[in-house]
Each structure stands twice: as structure tokens, then as C-alpha cells.
Amino acid sequence: MTDPVVLRRSLLMTSALSPDAFHALLASGADMVCADLEDGTAVDRKAEGRTAVFDMFTGSAACRRLLRVNPPRTAEGMRDILAVIDTPTPPDGIILPKVTCPEDVAQVADVLRPTRPEIEILALIESPEGLRRVDDIAAAAPALTCLIFGTADYSAEIGSNRKWDALIYGRSRIVNAAKEAGIDAMDGAWFDPHDEAGFLEELNRVVGMGFTGKISYEAAHVAPIHAALTPTADEIEQAKAIIATAEADTVGIARLDGHMVNESIVRSARRVLAAAALST
């Protein structure tokens, strides 16, 4: 039996102290919804958030429910991980922030494996050190399913703005590391809910780079994220035509509408059909 397909196109975030918001986001159609014990929970309310958050994971849900813990190298992060192990209602996955080395992921995976092997790990890359070691991080543990580019923290670390040119190197490294490891790559959040044009431009660019998902704090962003990651009917038909042309070729140099059809073009066409199948 093959493993069930898990879509990680959209991820909505809210505070671990906001159960009403969390449950509202579950009805948004997002693939994943995350309660945040790190940046989304005040420093002096971490224990309160940790006590309350696991009630959000009771019962069933139409999407995957995640928990962003505090950095695992901190005392609060260690408490969070232990709470995940001890609770009778664990999340489907945890987001590890401030990941700087493969050991950050491997140690948490080792701790979870004996009693919580079903919990997936998503790693946030938010610093120059993490980006430098991202290839090793991506291959750190079988439980790791996704790399996330923490654009806000990364830009603060290097002293840049969050415009496209400033972050293109980081985004490229994240995508390449994820693809080599065979896991998903998710881009960071768009922080201006009033700039819809800017959000759509960035979304289409990161999808074009090879990202398989994007974070948001806005439920209204779920539909455009899914649309950007779902091939259109024309793209599907073109992909089918490319594959059919290649399969009918007996010479080794095939053309479709005057354009060359080689093995790399066929691989891209197969990816389009695979993405379409996942999105249905």
C-alpha cells in the first residue's frame, strides 16, 4: 500500500492563545493550519499557551493541524517537545524554528520516534547559518517533510529588506535543497494584507521557482495559493500532448508545434500531470 498523498500548498498561522481563530481557520480550505507557540505567543505567556494549545487538536479536521514550537535548543522549546510527547492529543506535525544544523532536526526526530513516529517535522530556515547548512538539514531525518524559508527573520539577520532581489539567493538555496532531498519547499508569509497585487506577484514568482507552498496569515490567500499551484486545463492538455509526441517519436528528435520535445521537456510535462492529479 502506498502512503497517502499529503498536500502542503497552504499553511495558515495563528497564535496558540487564539483557539477561536484556529478553529475558524480550519474551515478555510487550507491544507495546514498552525498554532504558534513561538513568535505568536508572548514571552510571559508560553506556559499558558502550552497548557491550552493541545485542546485545538482534539477531534477530526479536514486539514492537517500543526504546532510551531519554540527553538528546540531553548528551555521553552524542550518543554514544548516534551508536551507534544505527553499529550493524548498531539498535532499532526511540528514546525521547528531557527534551525541552523541537521542535529536540530535529528535530535527532535529521535525524541519523537519511540512514541510519536507519525508526527512530521517542518524546518524553518531563518538565518545565514541555517541557509549555509540547508542541504544537510534537508536530509537530516525521514520525519522531515518540508523546508520553510523564514523570510522575515532571515532578512532581519542579514540586514536586507524583503523585496524580491534581496531574498532570491535564499529562496534558490531552499528550493534546491528540498528538491535534492525529495521533500517540499514552502515560502514565507506575505505580511501586507492590503497589497493583493504584491502578494500575487510574489506567489507566482515563488511557484515559478519551484516552491510547493506558501505561508499566510490570511484565509483569503488560500484560494489563490491553491490556484497558483494547480495546473490549468491548457497546461494539462499541453503536457499530455508533449508526452504523446515523445512516446510516438521513433527518431529521437521530436517536435510539437515547432518546438523541440526532449527528455527534460517530458519530465516537466510529467510533473504538471502529477501536480494536477494531486490537486484533484
Secondary structure, 3 states (H helix, E strand, C coil): CCCCCCCCCEEEEEECCCHHHHHHHCCCCCCEEEEECCCCCCHHHHHHHHHHHHHHHCCCCCCEEEEECCCCCCHHHHHHHHHHHHCCCCCCEEEECCCCCHHHHHHHHHHHCCCCCCCEEEEEECCHHHHHCHHHHHCCCCCEEEEEECHHHHHHHHCCCCCHHHHHHHHHHHHHHHHHHCCEEEECCCCCCCCHHHHHHHHHHHHHHCCCEEEECCHHHHHHHHHHCCCCHHHHHHHHHHHHHHHHCCCCCEEECCEEECHHHHHHHHHHHHHHHHHC
